[in-house]
């Protein structure tokens, strides 16, 4: 399975109902991670948060 986004891309993150609240706005793709089931995963970072997040491709979109 091929990743849709590349390192350095700007994406928007939609948090699932069970995860902790996420900062709104843009995130940068920091690293491509292995797939989980049928969904590619990414490490993403918002400039408004001090930490990185792991997100599934289905939670990311561009504008």
PyMOL Python script that loads the backbone (N, CA, C, O; Angstrom):
from pymol import cmd

cmd.read_pdbstr("""\
ATOM      1  N   UNK A   1       0.845  -1.185   0.000  1.00  0.00           N
ATOM      2  CA  UNK A   1       0.000   0.000   0.000  1.00  0.00           C
ATOM      3  C   UNK A   1       0.889   1.247   0.000  1.00  0.00           C
ATOM      4  O   UNK A   1       1.873   1.310   0.738  1.00  0.00           O
ATOM      5  N   UNK A   2       0.549   2.217  -0.811  1.00  0.00           N
ATOM      6  CA  UNK A   2       1.355   3.432  -0.965  1.00  0.00           C
ATOM      7  C   UNK A   2       0.752   4.590  -0.179  1.00  0.00           C
ATOM      8  O   UNK A   2      -0.462   4.795  -0.187  1.00  0.00           O
ATOM      9  N   UNK A   3       1.614   5.343   0.499  1.00  0.00           N
ATOM     10  CA  UNK A   3       1.172   6.514   1.251  1.00  0.00           C
ATOM     11  C   UNK A   3       0.707   7.618   0.294  1.00  0.00           C
ATOM     12  O   UNK A   3       1.324   7.846  -0.747  1.00  0.00           O
ATOM     13  N   UNK A   4      -0.373   8.291   0.653  1.00  0.00           N
ATOM     14  CA  UNK A   4      -0.924   9.381  -0.149  1.00  0.00           C
ATOM     15  C   UNK A   4      -0.154  10.681   0.092  1.00  0.00           C
ATOM     16  O   UNK A   4       0.019  11.477  -0.831  1.00  0.00           O
ATOM     17  N   UNK A   5       0.309  10.900   1.322  1.00  0.00           N
ATOM     18  CA  UNK A   5       1.001  12.118   1.700  1.00  0.00           C
ATOM     19  C   UNK A   5       2.494  11.843   1.854  1.00  0.00           C
ATOM     20  O   UNK A   5       2.898  10.711   2.119  1.00  0.00           O
ATOM     21  N   UNK A   6       3.308  12.882   1.686  1.00  0.00           N
ATOM     22  CA  UNK A   6       4.757  12.766   1.791  1.00  0.00           C
ATOM     23  C   UNK A   6       5.274  13.578   2.971  1.00  0.00           C
ATOM     24  O   UNK A   6       4.595  14.482   3.457  1.00  0.00           O
ATOM     25  N   UNK A   7       6.472  13.251   3.427  1.00  0.00           N
ATOM     26  CA  UNK A   7       7.112  14.027   4.492  1.00  0.00           C
ATOM     27  C   UNK A   7       7.193  15.479   4.034  1.00  0.00           C
ATOM     28  O   UNK A   7       7.603  15.765   2.909  1.00  0.00           O
ATOM     29  N   UNK A   8       6.795  16.397   4.924  1.00  0.00           N
ATOM     30  CA  UNK A   8       6.806  17.823   4.609  1.00  0.00           C
ATOM     31  C   UNK A   8       5.466  18.350   4.130  1.00  0.00           C
ATOM     32  O   UNK A   8       5.264  19.564   4.099  1.00  0.00           O
ATOM     33  N   UNK A   9       4.534  17.463   3.752  1.00  0.00           N
ATOM     34  CA  UNK A   9       3.207  17.906   3.316  1.00  0.00           C
ATOM     35  C   UNK A   9       2.447  18.531   4.477  1.00  0.00           C
ATOM     36  O   UNK A   9       2.641  18.150   5.632  1.00  0.00           O
ATOM     37  N   UNK A  10       1.583  19.487   4.170  1.00  0.00           N
ATOM     38  CA  UNK A  10       0.685  20.088   5.146  1.00  0.00           C
ATOM     39  C   UNK A  10      -0.671  19.400   5.016  1.00  0.00           C
ATOM     40  O   UNK A  10      -1.230  19.304   3.924  1.00  0.00           O
ATOM     41  N   UNK A  11      -1.189  18.924   6.147  1.00  0.00           N
ATOM     42  CA  UNK A  11      -2.466  18.203   6.171  1.00  0.00           C
ATOM     43  C   UNK A  11      -3.327  18.729   7.316  1.00  0.00           C
ATOM     44  O   UNK A  11      -2.841  19.421   8.211  1.00  0.00           O
ATOM     45  N   UNK A  12      -4.596  18.392   7.270  1.00  0.00           N
ATOM     46  CA  UNK A  12      -5.517  18.711   8.355  1.00  0.00           C
ATOM     47  C   UNK A  12      -5.969  17.400   8.979  1.00  0.00           C
ATOM     48  O   UNK A  12      -6.249  16.434   8.270  1.00  0.00           O
ATOM     49  N   UNK A  13      -6.040  17.366  10.310  1.00  0.00           N
ATOM     50  CA  UNK A  13      -6.274  16.151  11.084  1.00  0.00           C
ATOM     51  C   UNK A  13      -7.669  16.170  11.679  1.00  0.00           C
ATOM     52  O   UNK A  13      -8.085  17.172  12.262  1.00  0.00           O
ATOM     53  N   UNK A  14      -8.394  15.071  11.538  1.00  0.00           N
ATOM     54  CA  UNK A  14      -9.694  14.883  12.172  1.00  0.00           C
ATOM     55  C   UNK A  14      -9.533  13.808  13.235  1.00  0.00           C
ATOM     56  O   UNK A  14      -9.335  12.636  12.914  1.00  0.00           O
ATOM     57  N   UNK A  15      -9.618  14.208  14.506  1.00  0.00           N
ATOM     58  CA  UNK A  15      -9.429  13.268  15.610  1.00  0.00           C
ATOM     59  C   UNK A  15     -10.631  12.340  15.726  1.00  0.00           C
ATOM     60  O   UNK A  15     -11.761  12.725  15.428  1.00  0.00           O
ATOM     61  N   UNK A  16     -10.369  11.116  16.164  1.00  0.00           N
ATOM     62  CA  UNK A  16     -11.470  10.181  16.424  1.00  0.00           C
ATOM     63  C   UNK A  16     -12.138  10.582  17.746  1.00  0.00           C
ATOM     64  O   UNK A  16     -11.595  11.379  18.510  1.00  0.00           O
ATOM     65  N   UNK A  17     -13.289  10.033  17.993  1.00  0.00           N
ATOM     66  CA  UNK A  17     -14.039  10.376  19.207  1.00  0.00           C
ATOM     67  C   UNK A  17     -13.346   9.920  20.483  1.00  0.00           C
ATOM     68  O   UNK A  17     -13.596  10.485  21.548  1.00  0.00           O
ATOM     69  N   UNK A  18     -12.479   8.908  20.402  1.00  0.00           N
ATOM     70  CA  UNK A  18     -11.862   8.356  21.604  1.00  0.00           C
ATOM     71  C   UNK A  18     -10.482   8.942  21.904  1.00  0.00           C
ATOM     72  O   UNK A  18      -9.947   8.726  22.992  1.00  0.00           O
ATOM     73  N   UNK A  19      -9.902   9.678  20.962  1.00  0.00           N
ATOM     74  CA  UNK A  19      -8.573  10.242  21.213  1.00  0.00           C
ATOM     75  C   UNK A  19      -8.699  11.559  21.964  1.00  0.00           C
ATOM     76  O   UNK A  19      -9.778  12.146  22.046  1.00  0.00           O
ATOM     77  N   UNK A  20      -7.579  12.008  22.507  1.00  0.00           N
ATOM     78  CA  UNK A  20      -7.614  13.287  23.210  1.00  0.00           C
ATOM     79  C   UNK A  20      -7.847  14.417  22.216  1.00  0.00           C
ATOM     80  O   UNK A  20      -7.540  14.265  21.033  1.00  0.00           O
ATOM     81  N   UNK A  21      -8.378  15.535  22.665  1.00  0.00           N
ATOM     82  CA  UNK A  21      -8.646  16.648  21.744  1.00  0.00           C
ATOM     83  C   UNK A  21      -7.392  17.059  20.981  1.00  0.00           C
ATOM     84  O   UNK A  21      -6.283  17.016  21.514  1.00  0.00           O
ATOM     85  N   UNK A  22      -7.582  17.451  19.747  1.00  0.00           N
ATOM     86  CA  UNK A  22      -6.457  17.833  18.883  1.00  0.00           C
ATOM     87  C   UNK A  22      -6.528  19.317  18.577  1.00  0.00           C
ATOM     88  O   UNK A  22      -7.609  19.906  18.531  1.00  0.00           O
ATOM     89  N   UNK A  23      -5.370  19.910  18.370  1.00  0.00           N
ATOM     90  CA  UNK A  23      -5.310  21.300  17.942  1.00  0.00           C
ATOM     91  C   UNK A  23      -5.925  21.413  16.558  1.00  0.00           C
ATOM     92  O   UNK A  23      -5.745  20.534  15.715  1.00  0.00           O
ATOM     93  N   UNK A  24      -6.649  22.494  16.329  1.00  0.00           N
ATOM     94  CA  UNK A  24      -7.194  22.704  14.995  1.00  0.00           C
ATOM     95  C   UNK A  24      -6.123  23.343  14.116  1.00  0.00           C
ATOM     96  O   UNK A  24      -5.139  23.893  14.612  1.00  0.00           O
ATOM     97  N   UNK A  25      -6.327  23.262  12.831  1.00  0.00           N
ATOM     98  CA  UNK A  25      -5.384  23.872  11.912  1.00  0.00           C
ATOM     99  C   UNK A  25      -4.498  22.857  11.232  1.00  0.00           C
ATOM    100  O   UNK A  25      -4.784  21.659  11.207  1.00  0.00           O
ATOM    101  N   UNK A  26      -3.416  23.368  10.680  1.00  0.00           N
ATOM    102  CA  UNK A  26      -2.534  22.562   9.845  1.00  0.00           C
ATOM    103  C   UNK A  26      -1.546  21.753  10.679  1.00  0.00           C
ATOM    104  O   UNK A  26      -1.124  22.167  11.758  1.00  0.00           O
ATOM    105  N   UNK A  27      -1.193  20.589  10.144  1.00  0.00           N
ATOM    106  CA  UNK A  27      -0.164  19.716  10.699  1.00  0.00           C
ATOM    107  C   UNK A  27       0.832  19.421   9.589  1.00  0.00           C
ATOM    108  O   UNK A  27       0.470  19.413   8.413  1.00  0.00           O
ATOM    109  N   UNK A  28       2.073  19.182   9.954  1.00  0.00           N
ATOM    110  CA  UNK A  28       3.088  18.786   8.989  1.00  0.00           C
ATOM    111  C   UNK A  28       3.355  17.296   9.128  1.00  0.00           C
ATOM    112  O   UNK A  28       3.483  16.786  10.241  1.00  0.00           O
ATOM    113  N   UNK A  29       3.440  16.597   8.002  1.00  0.00           N
ATOM    114  CA  UNK A  29       3.812  15.179   8.022  1.00  0.00           C
ATOM    115  C   UNK A  29       5.307  15.104   8.340  1.00  0.00           C
ATOM    116  O   UNK A  29       6.134  15.636   7.599  1.00  0.00           O
ATOM    117  N   UNK A  30       5.644  14.437   9.450  1.00  0.00           N
ATOM    118  CA  UNK A  30       7.016  14.329   9.929  1.00  0.00           C
ATOM    119  C   UNK A  30       7.668  13.031   9.452  1.00  0.00           C
ATOM    120  O   UNK A  30       8.845  13.009   9.091  1.00  0.00           O
ATOM    121  N   UNK A  31       6.876  11.942   9.458  1.00  0.00           N
ATOM    122  CA  UNK A  31       7.437  10.635   9.108  1.00  0.00           C
ATOM    123  C   UNK A  31       6.323   9.731   8.583  1.00  0.00           C
ATOM    124  O   UNK A  31       5.184   9.808   9.044  1.00  0.00           O
ATOM    125  N   UNK A  32       6.656   8.876   7.618  1.00  0.00           N
ATOM    126  CA  UNK A  32       5.737   7.845   7.138  1.00  0.00           C
ATOM    127  C   UNK A  32       5.924   6.617   8.013  1.00  0.00           C
ATOM    128  O   UNK A  32       7.053   6.202   8.273  1.00  0.00           O
ATOM    129  N   UNK A  33       4.832   6.040   8.463  1.00  0.00           N
ATOM    130  CA  UNK A  33       4.863   4.862   9.327  1.00  0.00           C
ATOM    131  C   UNK A  33       4.271   3.666   8.583  1.00  0.00           C
ATOM    132  O   UNK A  33       3.595   3.845   7.570  1.00  0.00           O
ATOM    133  N   UNK A  34       4.518   2.451   9.071  1.00  0.00           N
ATOM    134  CA  UNK A  34       3.928   1.264   8.433  1.00  0.00           C
ATOM    135  C   UNK A  34       2.397   1.307   8.476  1.00  0.00           C
ATOM    136  O   UNK A  34       1.804   1.964   9.331  1.00  0.00           O
ATOM    137  N   UNK A  35       1.780   0.601   7.547  1.00  0.00           N
ATOM    138  CA  UNK A  35       0.323   0.541   7.504  1.00  0.00           C
ATOM    139  C   UNK A  35      -0.211  -0.270   8.674  1.00  0.00           C
ATOM    140  O   UNK A  35       0.475  -1.128   9.230  1.00  0.00           O
ATOM    141  N   UNK A  36      -1.454   0.026   9.030  1.00  0.00           N
ATOM    142  CA  UNK A  36      -2.172  -0.750  10.045  1.00  0.00           C
ATOM    143  C   UNK A  36      -3.470  -1.202   9.393  1.00  0.00           C
ATOM    144  O   UNK A  36      -4.386  -0.402   9.201  1.00  0.00           O
ATOM    145  N   UNK A  37      -3.546  -2.472   9.056  1.00  0.00           N
ATOM    146  CA  UNK A  37      -4.704  -2.969   8.312  1.00  0.00           C
ATOM    147  C   UNK A  37      -4.697  -2.387   6.912  1.00  0.00           C
ATOM    148  O   UNK A  37      -3.728  -2.552   6.171  1.00  0.00           O
ATOM    149  N   UNK A  38      -5.778  -1.703   6.546  1.00  0.00           N
ATOM    150  CA  UNK A  38      -5.892  -1.098   5.219  1.00  0.00           C
ATOM    151  C   UNK A  38      -5.601   0.399   5.232  1.00  0.00           C
ATOM    152  O   UNK A  38      -5.918   1.089   4.262  1.00  0.00           O
ATOM    153  N   UNK A  39      -5.005   0.919   6.304  1.00  0.00           N
ATOM    154  CA  UNK A  39      -4.812   2.355   6.455  1.00  0.00           C
ATOM    155  C   UNK A  39      -3.337   2.685   6.691  1.00  0.00           C
ATOM    156  O   UNK A  39      -2.726   2.167   7.625  1.00  0.00           O
ATOM    157  N   UNK A  40      -2.767   3.546   5.845  1.00  0.00           N
ATOM    158  CA  UNK A  40      -1.400   4.020   6.070  1.00  0.00           C
ATOM    159  C   UNK A  40      -1.387   4.915   7.309  1.00  0.00           C
ATOM    160  O   UNK A  40      -2.398   5.527   7.653  1.00  0.00           O
ATOM    161  N   UNK A  41      -0.242   4.984   7.970  1.00  0.00           N
ATOM    162  CA  UNK A  41      -0.110   5.816   9.161  1.00  0.00           C
ATOM    163  C   UNK A  41       1.020   6.824   8.985  1.00  0.00           C
ATOM    164  O   UNK A  41       1.952   6.621   8.207  1.00  0.00           O
ATOM    165  N   UNK A  42       0.903   7.920   9.736  1.00  0.00           N
ATOM    166  CA  UNK A  42       1.855   9.015   9.656  1.00  0.00           C
ATOM    167  C   UNK A  42       2.146   9.547  11.052  1.00  0.00           C
ATOM    168  O   UNK A  42       1.319   9.431  11.957  1.00  0.00           O
ATOM    169  N   UNK A  43       3.315  10.125  11.216  1.00  0.00           N
ATOM    170  CA  UNK A  43       3.615  10.916  12.402  1.00  0.00           C
ATOM    171  C   UNK A  43       3.463  12.362  11.955  1.00  0.00           C
ATOM    172  O   UNK A  43       4.104  12.789  10.994  1.00  0.00           O
ATOM    173  N   UNK A  44       2.608  13.124  12.655  1.00  0.00           N
ATOM    174  CA  UNK A  44       2.316  14.500  12.278  1.00  0.00           C
ATOM    175  C   UNK A  44       2.596  15.434  13.448  1.00  0.00           C
ATOM    176  O   UNK A  44       2.632  15.003  14.600  1.00  0.00           O
ATOM    177  N   UNK A  45       2.796  16.717  13.146  1.00  0.00           N
ATOM    178  CA  UNK A  45       3.128  17.706  14.183  1.00  0.00           C
ATOM    179  C   UNK A  45       2.441  19.022  13.859  1.00  0.00           C
ATOM    180  O   UNK A  45       2.507  19.523  12.737  1.00  0.00           O
ATOM    181  N   UNK A  46       1.783  19.567  14.872  1.00  0.00           N
ATOM    182  CA  UNK A  46       1.198  20.897  14.784  1.00  0.00           C
ATOM    183  C   UNK A  46       2.151  21.879  15.445  1.00  0.00           C
ATOM    184  O   UNK A  46       2.787  21.542  16.444  1.00  0.00           O
ATOM    185  N   UNK A  47       2.261  23.081  14.909  1.00  0.00           N
ATOM    186  CA  UNK A  47       3.124  24.085  15.534  1.00  0.00           C
ATOM    187  C   UNK A  47       2.555  24.565  16.858  1.00  0.00           C
ATOM    188  O   UNK A  47       3.274  25.180  17.647  1.00  0.00           O
ATOM    189  N   UNK A  48       1.275  24.298  17.123  1.00  0.00           N
ATOM    190  CA  UNK A  48       0.654  24.752  18.369  1.00  0.00           C
ATOM    191  C   UNK A  48       0.703  23.706  19.475  1.00  0.00           C
ATOM    192  O   UNK A  48       0.240  23.967  20.586  1.00  0.00           O
ATOM    193  N   UNK A  49       1.256  22.526  19.195  1.00  0.00           N
ATOM    194  CA  UNK A  49       1.393  21.469  20.202  1.00  0.00           C
ATOM    195  C   UNK A  49       2.867  21.122  20.377  1.00  0.00           C
ATOM    196  O   UNK A  49       3.649  21.214  19.431  1.00  0.00           O
ATOM    197  N   UNK A  50       3.241  20.727  21.584  1.00  0.00           N
ATOM    198  CA  UNK A  50       4.638  20.417  21.885  1.00  0.00           C
ATOM    199  C   UNK A  50       5.014  18.987  21.500  1.00  0.00           C
ATOM    200  O   UNK A  50       6.185  18.619  21.593  1.00  0.00           O
ATOM    201  N   UNK A  51       4.065  18.191  21.079  1.00  0.00           N
ATOM    202  CA  UNK A  51       4.317  16.771  20.812  1.00  0.00           C
ATOM    203  C   UNK A  51       3.840  16.397  19.420  1.00  0.00           C
ATOM    204  O   UNK A  51       3.091  17.137  18.783  1.00  0.00           O
ATOM    205  N   UNK A  52       4.284  15.244  18.961  1.00  0.00           N
ATOM    206  CA  UNK A  52       3.846  14.697  17.675  1.00  0.00           C
ATOM    207  C   UNK A  52       2.695  13.726  17.910  1.00  0.00           C
ATOM    208  O   UNK A  52       2.524  13.200  19.010  1.00  0.00           O
ATOM    209  N   UNK A  53       1.918  13.499  16.875  1.00  0.00           N
ATOM    210  CA  UNK A  53       0.809  12.548  16.926  1.00  0.00           C
ATOM    211  C   UNK A  53       1.006  11.484  15.855  1.00  0.00           C
ATOM    212  O   UNK A  53       1.693  11.708  14.859  1.00  0.00           O
ATOM    213  N   UNK A  54       0.394  10.324  16.073  1.00  0.00           N
ATOM    214  CA  UNK A  54       0.291   9.307  15.038  1.00  0.00           C
ATOM    215  C   UNK A  54      -1.133   9.384  14.503  1.00  0.00           C
ATOM    216  O   UNK A  54      -2.096   9.370  15.269  1.00  0.00           O
ATOM    217  N   UNK A  55      -1.258   9.465  13.180  1.00  0.00           N
ATOM    218  CA  UNK A  55      -2.573   9.573  12.558  1.00  0.00           C
ATOM    219  C   UNK A  55      -2.683   8.594  11.405  1.00  0.00           C
ATOM    220  O   UNK A  55      -1.708   8.324  10.704  1.00  0.00           O
ATOM    221  N   UNK A  56      -3.878   8.069  11.221  1.00  0.00           N
ATOM    222  CA  UNK A  56      -4.162   7.204  10.078  1.00  0.00           C
ATOM    223  C   UNK A  56      -4.513   8.078   8.882  1.00  0.00           C
ATOM    224  O   UNK A  56      -5.010   9.194   9.033  1.00  0.00           O
ATOM    225  N   UNK A  57      -4.248   7.552   7.696  1.00  0.00           N
ATOM    226  CA  UNK A  57      -4.517   8.311   6.481  1.00  0.00           C
ATOM    227  C   UNK A  57      -5.985   8.725   6.388  1.00  0.00           C
ATOM    228  O   UNK A  57      -6.288   9.796   5.863  1.00  0.00           O
ATOM    229  N   UNK A  58      -6.887   7.904   6.883  1.00  0.00           N
ATOM    230  CA  UNK A  58      -8.307   8.219   6.831  1.00  0.00           C
ATOM    231  C   UNK A  58      -8.666   9.403   7.722  1.00  0.00           C
ATOM    232  O   UNK A  58      -9.762   9.949   7.596  1.00  0.00           O
ATOM    233  N   UNK A  59      -7.767   9.815   8.625  1.00  0.00           N
ATOM    234  CA  UNK A  59      -8.004  10.973   9.497  1.00  0.00           C
ATOM    235  C   UNK A  59      -7.409  12.264   8.929  1.00  0.00           C
ATOM    236  O   UNK A  59      -7.552  13.327   9.533  1.00  0.00           O
ATOM    237  N   UNK A  60      -6.742  12.177   7.773  1.00  0.00           N
ATOM    238  CA  UNK A  60      -6.040  13.319   7.207  1.00  0.00           C
ATOM    239  C   UNK A  60      -6.678  13.751   5.889  1.00  0.00           C
ATOM    240  O   UNK A  60      -7.204  12.930   5.138  1.00  0.00           O
ATOM    241  N   UNK A  61      -6.622  15.047   5.628  1.00  0.00           N
ATOM    242  CA  UNK A  61      -7.084  15.575   4.346  1.00  0.00           C
ATOM    243  C   UNK A  61      -6.344  16.868   4.034  1.00  0.00           C
ATOM    244  O   UNK A  61      -5.740  17.472   4.920  1.00  0.00           O
ATOM    245  N   UNK A  62      -6.391  17.287   2.789  1.00  0.00           N
ATOM    246  CA  UNK A  62      -5.832  18.559   2.369  1.00  0.00           C
ATOM    247  C   UNK A  62      -6.966  19.491   1.999  1.00  0.00           C
ATOM    248  O   UNK A  62      -8.095  19.048   1.787  1.00  0.00           O
ATOM    249  N   UNK A  63      -6.679  20.754   1.921  1.00  0.00           N
ATOM    250  CA  UNK A  63      -7.722  21.733   1.552  1.00  0.00           C
ATOM    251  C   UNK A  63      -7.451  22.249   0.163  1.00  0.00           C
ATOM    252  O   UNK A  63      -8.203  23.080  -0.345  1.00  0.00           O
TER     253      UNK A  63
END
""", "prot")
cmd.dss("prot")
cmd.show_as("cartoon", "prot")
cmd.util.cbc("prot")
cmd.orient("prot")
